[in-house]
């Protein structure tokens, strides 16, 4: 069974646009996914990237065209200027980590729920009430928002180190452990699909 490490940021528009295509791809090939939320801004700093607020105007203008274009192509609701962006990624990331550890709910749906909350629902995913609501909506104990803080913080930091070691430098970033093949971006999921088919 192939294993995919999925490095993600809970405020990344490109992770949002990935929708459930990673999960559908993994299911087709019997692959397992480990969700690894990371602090994207620190990942950019560590790997030579540029934080969005510091990017050249040309890059920002292109981003403003490309994101709605992809959302339309994929048939996904999208707000180019969400009410709560950027926000602290840590609380929602801790919740995903705690939920993955606890099991019993829809983990993929939880991840997508946080992303959808930012980019389609104008919700603040750093707010404790919103986090609890999204946990409950996907079959998890809302108290994981509190219970998972310590383990979440430790794992969140470790995920960043693992991302750097694995060669990740943005999100979504998919690493196939079995082969070491890396795929950056929701627009590389077709290539991931083909690679898994070859294993």
KAJO-V488315 format. One record per residue. RES is the residue in three letters. PSI is psi in whole degrees, -180 to 180 (none if undefined). Layout:
# KAJO-V488315
RES	PSI
RES	PSI
This chain:
# KAJO-V488315
UNK	126
UNK	152
UNK	127
UNK	124
UNK	120
UNK	106
UNK	122
UNK	160
UNK	132
UNK	-4
UNK	11
UNK	124
UNK	-30
UNK	-32
UNK	-40
UNK	-46
UNK	-19
UNK	-24
UNK	-133
UNK	19
UNK	-33
UNK	-46
UNK	-39
UNK	-39
UNK	-47
UNK	-41
UNK	-39
UNK	-31
UNK	8
UNK	30
UNK	153
UNK	144
UNK	134
UNK	123
UNK	127
UNK	84
UNK	139
UNK	160
UNK	102
UNK	-37
UNK	-42
UNK	-35
UNK	-43
UNK	-46
UNK	-39
UNK	-21
UNK	19
UNK	11
UNK	175
UNK	129
UNK	146
UNK	-42
UNK	-18
UNK	5
UNK	154
UNK	149
UNK	-36
UNK	-39
UNK	-40
UNK	-39
UNK	-40
UNK	-42
UNK	-40
UNK	-23
UNK	-42
UNK	-42
UNK	-52
UNK	-33
UNK	-46
UNK	-42
UNK	-43
UNK	-44
UNK	-39
UNK	-6
UNK	38
UNK	137
UNK	143
UNK	131
UNK	112
UNK	-25
UNK	76
UNK	150
UNK	-31
UNK	78
UNK	133
UNK	155
UNK	169
UNK	120
UNK	-19
UNK	-50
UNK	-44
UNK	-34
UNK	-42
UNK	-39
UNK	-41
UNK	-44
UNK	-45
UNK	-40
UNK	-40
UNK	-38
UNK	-40
UNK	-39
UNK	179
UNK	-7
UNK	-168
UNK	92
UNK	-44
UNK	-43
UNK	-36
UNK	-48
UNK	-48
UNK	-31
UNK	-41
UNK	-43
UNK	-43
UNK	-36
UNK	-39
UNK	-54
UNK	-10
UNK	-18
UNK	-1
UNK	47
UNK	152
UNK	103
UNK	6
UNK	-5
UNK	131
UNK	-40
UNK	-40
UNK	-42
UNK	-46
UNK	-42
UNK	-43
UNK	-38
UNK	-50
UNK	-39
UNK	-18
UNK	23
UNK	18
UNK	155
UNK	120
UNK	-25
UNK	-9
UNK	-23
UNK	-30
UNK	-45
UNK	-31
UNK	9
UNK	-49
UNK	-52
UNK	-39
UNK	-45
UNK	-43
UNK	-48
UNK	-37
UNK	-45
UNK	-41
UNK	-37
UNK	-39
UNK	-46
UNK	-42
UNK	-37
UNK	-46
UNK	-46
UNK	-35
UNK	-9
UNK	14
UNK	146
UNK	7
UNK	-167
UNK	145
UNK	144
UNK	124
UNK	125
UNK	122
UNK	109
UNK	-39
UNK	-31
UNK	-17
UNK	5
UNK	138
UNK	143
UNK	120
UNK	120
UNK	147
UNK	-20
UNK	6
UNK	8
UNK	-30
UNK	-38
UNK	-38
UNK	-42
UNK	-48
UNK	-39
UNK	-46
UNK	-35
UNK	-24
UNK	-10
UNK	none
